[in-house]
């Protein structure tokens, strides 16, 4: 009878936790991270070992890559062929690996990111230096384990006769861990290992006298020795890697070109050249005539040709900052040590390698000693045998067979089993007179060799000396010139804005809903300034002629601001709607533009005045708002609870302030009443408010001018007053009434402005009707009247929004 099926009832989180835990352990230990001893990931180790087993070595011919990949998959690494082949190709790429471990014939990819030819087309063999990773592997120097189907044995680590982890570096991502170890110079790393052997307590600073820093296969320039030191001390650090560039003068001496002949490590050259060309096409950087990749078999060369009389240094600095001509490299030196991932400092890496070498050399010496002793034993037997040769021959001839002969030799002449085997296998030609002298000579050599090996095993000092001698030989054989130059300090990139941006006068328009654009003056003129595309219920906050080298400060009702260089604003025709600010900066829901201030410079004696709905005022120095991070919303002032910004003004410190509330109260005082505070401060009370009352507007005007004060109520009334109707007092007072109180349907202020000359305002009612009003055409009223009705609110509904017309202005005209 069939057994009923068994199901386990387990909680999902337990199962997923267990399965993902096992998977994570596998990819951390056996896939993505290198071993601290030989610096190899399992797939790389298996490729090198498979090629070694097949004798596909540097002194023999090349062999099809597909054959090697098949061997690796079939015997050691049961994964996809593409993953094995890609790992194999990487080991052969001299722009990725400082000392390549595999030599490849055929297309093995390029620095432009081109893929290698298929494995059926390419041929490969181990490189000479790979032989050193594998040297002595047949002398039981490393632990072997069964392969996946237990048909063969594979090494858990290679003997690694040079410190491959540091020399070739590693990069990988697993679960919860990633690693980024840069390549180093073989000679420097070997010197550091020798120093560490001689002085185990050596400091990172002392080690850095020999290991200057990473040495990338692609050369380039490293800036920031402090970052290297930090990485060597802790395992994590940051450096700047920049291209090696030069500036040449061409034809006639009035034009220059930038030549790039080394680029940062792991940068895709084709993508980098494309990005530089895109900056030229998008006119993000002015002055580039053309970008050419002139790389050929003689070496890498990129030419950036500049227009006449352009500051090449300025263009180069811009390219360093905005392209992969300069990148940041982050050290994250994680490797597997004792079957677990560990963030390693430089001394720990060297210790790990030295300990491995002590183990390897001890095991190889033990193996050699056993071999030498075994041979010595045989030679001893042969010498003794030749001295009693005639008796031996008689004994052997009298024997029945080989095993009988061996037994008799052992019994009669006290030879051992191994010696007896050697005697019966002896060939007749070996019985000449010369052979005895050869054997005695060999015995003497073996005696010396055994003494030497025993002294190595008997003395740690001798053992370490052997390791050091071996390393010195490696340095002599394989070390080449350092490729990467190291500079102490990170150069601060100062970009001359004139170089980067074509200086051009444009028209900037920004709407309350956040639609921004810059328009060429030609596009504006062609439309006669009409047909501006705006969404319904939106209106312009600013319309100003500015230069592309200027900046725009945009403030929102949520107390945040963004600095946008004019040249970064989208270039859009006058008749098109523009791009929404949320594409440039991250706006919140219900966040809208309150004020836009054109800025050319951030002088010392300029201030920003903020007025909020709940009656706060804040004054801060303008220069605090010169943000280097463009197109990112930052806090302009701290708002409490549901407070919002209603106005922002730029002042020179000598302005008068007038605040109006929705209940019709107005307060006038000088801005010096408001102390200057820091960027994130909340400010102070601007006016005394009653419950349910809000500030509608905070206006400023020059203390020498006489503006008209205009207010608009929800009932469609517009009222114009003279400043002298009011008395100038001090901050945080109640203010004076500006409307006559009615018993029913009293007026509420919807808009308030201090207007000059021909300025006009717009009113929008509940049904969407928009009315354009020129308040300066109205007669002056006193504080106790309710003004003139300009909108029939019975027909169109109450006034909901009031704004001042954004006049075309040239803000920087003297």
Protein Blocks (a to p, Z undefined) as FASTA:
>chain_A
ZZddddddddfklmmmmmmmmmmmmmmmmmmpccfklopafklmmmmmmmmmnopafkbc
cddfklmmmmmmmmmmccdfklmmmmmmmmmmmklbmbacbdcedjebjfkopacddfkl
pccdddfklmmmmgoklnopaccdddfkopaccdfbdfklacfklmnopadddehiacdd
ddddfklmmmmmmmmmmmmmbcfklmmmmmnbdcdfkgpadehjklmmmmmmnopacddd
ddddddddeehhlaccdddfbdcehiafklmmmmmmmmmmnomaghiabdcdfbdfkbcc
ddddddehiafklmmmmmmmmmckbccddddddddeehiacdddfklmmmmmmmmmmmmm
mmmmmmmmmmmmmmmmmmmmmmmmmmmmmmmmmmmmmpmblmlmmmmmmmmnopafklmm
mmmmpcfklmpmklmmmmmmmmmmmmmmmmmmmmmmmpmklmmmmmmmmmmmmmmmmpcc
dfbdcdfbacdddddfklmpccddddddddfkopacdddfklmmmnnopaiacdehiacf
bdcdddfkbccddddfkopacdddfklpccddfkbgbjcfklmpccdehiacfbdcddfb
dcfkbccddddfkopacdddfklmmcfbghiacdfbdcehjbccfbdcddehiaccdddd
fkopacdddfklpccddfklnbjcfbdcdehiacfbdcdddfkbccddddddfkopacdd
dfklpccddehiabjafbdcdfbhpacdfbdcddehjbccddddfkopacdddfklpccd
dfkbgbjafbdfklnopafbdcdddddddfkbZZ
